[in-house]
Amino acid sequence: MGNALRIICGVCCKPTSESDSLGHHGVTAQTVGVSALAHDLYSYEINSQVPEGLSKHVVSSKKAQANWYKKLSDAWREAKPPPRTPEEASRLIIQTLKRHQKADVEGLLVFYGLPLPHALVELTHEAPPSTHLEGAPPSAHLQGLKFELQTLPVDAKAVADGDTITVYVSTMTPRESSQVPKDVQVAAVQRSKARAVKNYAKADALHKQIIDAGYRVLLIQNEEVLAKKYRIRLRGIDAPESKMPYGKEAKEELLKLVQGKSLRVLVFDQDRYGRCVGDVYCNGIFVQEAMLKKGLAWHYTAYDKRPELDKWEKDARAKRVGLWASKNPEMPWEWRKDRREER
């Protein structure tokens, strides 16, 4: 596998700068380091052997290395979903091996071409405990919370820009099951019957009826699930619009955070476009925090006064990361106002 990865990168992933230098597997942090780690963990489960050459990057013995791979293999299997990006893989290694020597952890990251600890954005704002809002008042730090959503895995096409996501929630959840319109329930049953007899034209027409009502039938782990559609506006931040500088980067970062993952959304309000305004958590990470710390969003102070969001924006400004690398980045609300006036 290591040789195959080296060949792939030798053809199409040649480094363009010192920061893109190749790691042990011949890959950059932006290519297949995660795949190399996954392969080695899988191989370890089969033959209990750690990769050749690892000892050149770490200080501990082969026996200690084997212990790391056992722990990492267990952590990888327990992660739902498993790491997909270099940052996620780095965090898994750092968290799993946090009691081991710093030189060993960093050596292992270098071995796979993954980001080192100092290159990662430190995320500190954990999701609050589950609220169970049915009839129970929210706690003080969740004042104004209307309801909570646990979404199905997010599709790549669901991210419109750096602060808006379309999500789906299974109608099997207690809150949703009591709100499904009768005509949607009937259409879902009829669609299933139409597909069973291979009447796909009728099934497609019924699915369009379901979609027009704000629902969709999704295939989740080979099982069809009727789900309610929600458009989510990330509370308290405003990311660059798609046509603005850093608009593409903001969208890509949000996609990287949420794609393929189930989200926890705490909904506080609804905006004039019908979107639910809420705090979004992904595997315990506060998504707005990540966007602000990476300099890919503004704290939207006109609608949100939380001091932690203000601090995260100021920290990113001071470090000149993301859009703050520009001296005077145009604020998205001003950009939108200018476009409205031009029309």
N, C-alpha and C positions, 0 to 999 in steps of 0.2 A: 504493500500500500504506500509506504514511504517513497519508493522509487517511482510509482505511478504518479504520485502528487508532484514529485520533482519534475517529471517529464511534462505534466500539464502546465506547471508554472514556467518551465523553461520556454514553452512555446508562446503562452499568452499572458503571463503575469510577470514579465521582467520588471525589476524595480526601476523607478524613475528618480529616486532620491535616496539619501541615507535613511530617511524615516521609513522607506518601503523595503528595507533590506530583508533578505530571506532568512527564515528561521530554519530549524533542523529539517522540517519536512519540505523545504523548498517553497514555502508559501508566505504570503504577507498576511497581516492581521485582517485584511479586507477580503481574503480569498477563502482558503479551505482549511485553516488551522482548526476550526471547530470540527470539521469532518475527520481530520487526522486524530484528534483527541477521542472522538466517538469510536473510531475504528480501533484505536489502541485499547480503550476500555473494554470493547467487545472481545478483542483478542485475549485480553487478560482473563476474562471470565472463562474462556475456553482452555487456555494453556497455562495460566498463572505466571506468565512471563511479562516483565516490563520491557519497554522498547530499548533496542540497542542504542547506545550513544547518550542515553539520559544521564549517566554518571559524569559525563563531561560538563554538565550544566548545574549539578547539585552536589552537596557535600555529604549527604547521608548515604548509608549502606544500601545494598540491593534489597536486604530484608526490609528496611524502612520504606524503600520505594514501593515494594510490593504491598505494604500496609496502606500507602497513599492510594494506590490504584484500587484496592478493595473498597476503601471509603468513598472514593470518587465514583466508582461504579455503582455503589448503592445510592449515592446522592443523585446521580444522573437518572437512574431508574425512577426515583421518587419525584423528580421534578416534573411538573405537569403544566405546560409541555416542557420537554428538555431544552437546553440552551440552543438557540438558533444563530446568535450573533457572537462575535468575538468578546464583546463586553459581558454578555450573559455567561459565557463560558469562563471568563476571568473571575467573575463574581462567585460562580459555583466553586472554583478551585480555592479562591481566597477564603470563602466562608467555611468550606469543608476542612481545609488545612490550617485554620487560623491559629491553632496551638503549636504548629510546627515552626521550624526556623525560617526566618524571613528569607534567607539566602536560598533555601530549598524551594519555597513558594515562587519566588521571582525566577529562579532557574527553570522551574517547570513551565512557567508562563513563556519565558524566552524560547524554550524548547519547541513550543507550539506556535510561536509568533503571535501570542495573545497580548492584549494591553496589560501593562504593569499597573500596580495599585495607584501610583501617583497620577496615571493618565485617566483614571476613572472618575466620573463625577460622583461625589459622596452624596448618597440619598439617605435622608434621616427620618422623613415624615411617614411613619407607618400608618396603615389603615386603622381607623377606630374599630372597637369591637362591634360585632354584628348588632344591629339596632332592634330588629324584630319589632317593627313599627305598628303592627296590627294592634291598635288600641292602647299602645304604650307611648307616653310622651318622650321626645328626644332629650338626651342629656344636654347640659349647658353648652358644651363645645360643638353640638350639632343643632343648635337652635335654628329653627326654620326648615329643617329637613322634612320633606314631604313623603318620600318613599325611597326604597332601595331596589336596585336591579342587579341580578346576577345573570350575565349575558352568556350566550353561546360563543364559541370561538369566533374571533373577528376575521373577516375576509379581507384580502389585500385591497379590494376595490372599495372598501367601506370607509377609507380615510379620504375625506374631501380636501382637507388642507391641514395646517398645523394646529387647529383648535376645534375641529369638527369630525365626529365619527358616527357612522350609522351602525347600530347594533341590533341584534335580535335576541329576544328572550322567549324561552320555551313556554308554551301555554299550559304545560303540566305543572308549573309552579302555582301555589295557592292563589296569589294575587291575580295572575293572568287568567287562570282557568275560570274564574268567576266573571270575567269581563269579555269573553269571546262572543261576538254576535252570533245569533242562531244561524243566519245565512252563511257565515263563514264555516261554522261547524258542519253544516249540511254539505257545502261545496267541497270541504276536505274529504268527507266520507265518499261522496260521489266521484271525486277525482281518483281516490284509491281504487274504487271499483272499476272505473274506466281504464286505468292502467293495468289492472289485473286481466282484463280481456283485450288488452293491446289496442284500445281505442284512444290513441295518443292525441288525436285532434281534439276530442272532447275533454281529455285530461288537461291539455294546455289551455283550453278556453276556461275551464273551471279554475285553473291556477291563476290566470289573469284576473278573474273575479276576486280571488283571495288576495292577490297583490294589491288590487285597486282599493281593497278595504283596509290596507295597512298591515297585512300579514304575509307570510310566505311559508311554503313547505321546503324545509332544508334537509339534506341528507347528512346526518351526523353518525359517523361510525357505522355505516351501512344500514342505518335506520332512519326513516322519514319522521321529521319533527315539525309540527305546526308551531310557528313562532311569530311573535308580535314585533313589528319594526319600531325602533325608536331612533331619532336623530339626537345626538348628544353634543351640546356646546360646552367645552371645558370651562368650568367656572373660574373666574378671577384672572384669566390670561387672554391676551389677544395676539395671535401669531401673524406674521406677514402674510398678506394675500398672495395667491399663487403667482401673480404677475409682478410682484414686488421683489426686490433683492432679498435673498434668503427665504423666499416663499417655498421654493422647491426643497431646500434643505430642511425647513420646518416640517413639511409634509412627510419627507422621507424619515425624519427622526421619529415622528409620532407613529408612523407605520412600523418602524423597527421595534418600537416599544410594545405595540398591541397586536400585531399580526399573529393570527393563529392561537390567540390566548383568550381565555374567558376573563371578563372584566367585572369588577364590582363598582357600580355607579351609585353615588348618593345624590339624589335629585332634590334641588332646593327651589327651582323656579322654572318657568317656561318663558322663552323670549318671543318677540313679535313674529318670528318665522315658524313658530310651533315647535322649536327645538327644546328639549329638556336641558336645563342648565345644571350641571352637576360636577362633583369631584369624582375623578376616575382613578381607581387603583388597579394595578396589574401585578399579580404575585407579590402583593404587599408594598409595591413601589407606588408612590404618589406621582401620577403622570405629570401634573402641572409643575411639580417641583423639578422633575427632570428637564422639562422644556425650558423653564426659567434659568436653571443653572447652566444649561448648555448654550444660553444666549440665543434662543430661537423663539422667544416670545416676550412680550411686555406684561408687566403686572397691570391689569385693567382697573386702575384705581377709581374710575368713574362708577364702577359697579361693585367693587370689592375692596375692603379696607384691611384685610388680614396682614399683620406686620411681617409674618414669615415670608409671604410672597414678595413683599417689598424688599426684604433683606436679600432673598435669592436673586432678584433682578440686580440689585446694587452690587452684589458679589460678582456677578457675571460681567457687569459694566467695568468694574475695577480690573478684572482679569482680561478684558477686551476679547472675550470669546464670542463666537458666532457673529450675530449681526452687530455686536458692539465693537467689532474690528473696524467698522466705519465710524467716522467722526460724528456725523449727524444723521443717523438712520431715520428715515421718514416713518412716523407712527402710522399704523394701519387705519386708525379711525380718521386721521387727517387725510390719508390717501383716498379712503372711501368717500369722504366729504367732497374732495376735489373732483372726483369722478362724477358724483351726483350733480354738482354745479355745472360741469361741462355738458352734461346731458340736458 
